[in-house]
Amino acid sequence: MTSDLVFWAGAVVVLVGGVFDFIAGLGMLRFPNFYVRLHAATIGAIYGAVLPLIGVALMALGTPIPNNAFIAGGCLATALVLFLVAPIGSHLLAYAAHKARAVEWSPVVDQLGEEE
């Protein structure tokens, strides 16, 4: 009974991750500039990849397949790495684009801009 509950909880988490991927894809299509699209891509990378990996780990633990703990551990380790690396990469991309003035953008307040 418990393994069925863990399996279906994992399936729900995978489905929620798919919904986040869909929303991030819509954001990539609809958002107006690089910085906001980068935000949508990061949301897709974090929630659209980490949640399904956690769901697959739960689904693996809920099934009687051989080496299910090994599969779950690999999924959780990959999810942890993505959860840490995706925001850092997004921040570095935004910082580099701002410093290189690669994106035409006129913010109201620019904390990173040079003082004039």
N, C-alpha and C positions, 0 to 999 in steps of 0.2 A: 504494500500500500504506500509506504513512504517513498519507494523508488519511483512509483508512478507519479506521485506529487512532485518530486524533484524533476522528473523528465518534463512534465507539462509546465512547470514553472520556467524551465529552461526554454521551452518552445515559445512561451509568452515573451520572454526577454529577447529572443531572436526576432520575434515579430515587432517588438517595440524598436529594436535597432534598425529594422527595415523601414519603419515609419520615419525615423530620424534621417536615414539615407535619402528617402524620398523628399523630405522637407529641405534637406541640404541641397539636393539637386535643383529643386525649384528656386531656392535662394541663389544658386549659381546662375540660373537663367534670368532671374528677375531683378537682382540687385544692381544698382547703378554704377558703382565704381569698384576699383581694385580692393580697397580696404574692407568694404562690406562683403564683397565676394570671398575674400580671404577668411573672414569670420564664418561665412556659411560653409566653406570647405573644411575649416577646422572643426566645426560642429559635426559635420559628416564624418570626419576622420575619428573624432573622439567617440561620439555616441553611436555612430553608424558602424564602427568597427569594434569598439571595445564591448558594447552590449551584446552583439551576436557572439563574440568570443566567450564571454561569460555564460551566455545561454548554451552554447555548444558544450562548455565544460560541465554545466549542470545536466545537460542531456546525456553526456557520456557517463556521468556518475549515476544517472538513473537507469542505465541499461546494464544488463549482465554480460557485456562484451569483454573479451580479454584485454588486459592492460588499460582499463577505463580510467584508472587514476593517472596513468602516464599521459593519456590524451588530455584529461582535464588539467593536469599540471602544465602541459605545453600551452594550452589555450590561455590559462591564467597568466603565465609568464609573458606571453605575447601581448595580452591585454594590458598588463602593467607597463611594458615598454612603450606601447602606443600611447597610453594615457600620460606618460611622462614626456615623450618626445614630440608629439603633435603640437601642443601649445608652444613649446620652445621653438620649434621650426617655424610656426606661424608668426611668432613674435619677431624672429630674426628676419623673415621675409619682409614683414611690414617695416621694420627698422631700416633695412637695406634699401627698400624702395623709397622711403622718405629721405634718407641721406643722399641718394643718387638723384633725387628729384625726377624719378622715372614716371611718376603718376602726376597728372595735372589735377591739383586739388587745392582749394582755398578754404582752409578751416577758419573758424571763428577764433579759436585759441590754438596756438602751436607751441607746446611745451618743449619740443625737441628742436625748434628752429634757432638759428643763430641770433644773438642779440644784435640789434642794429643801432 
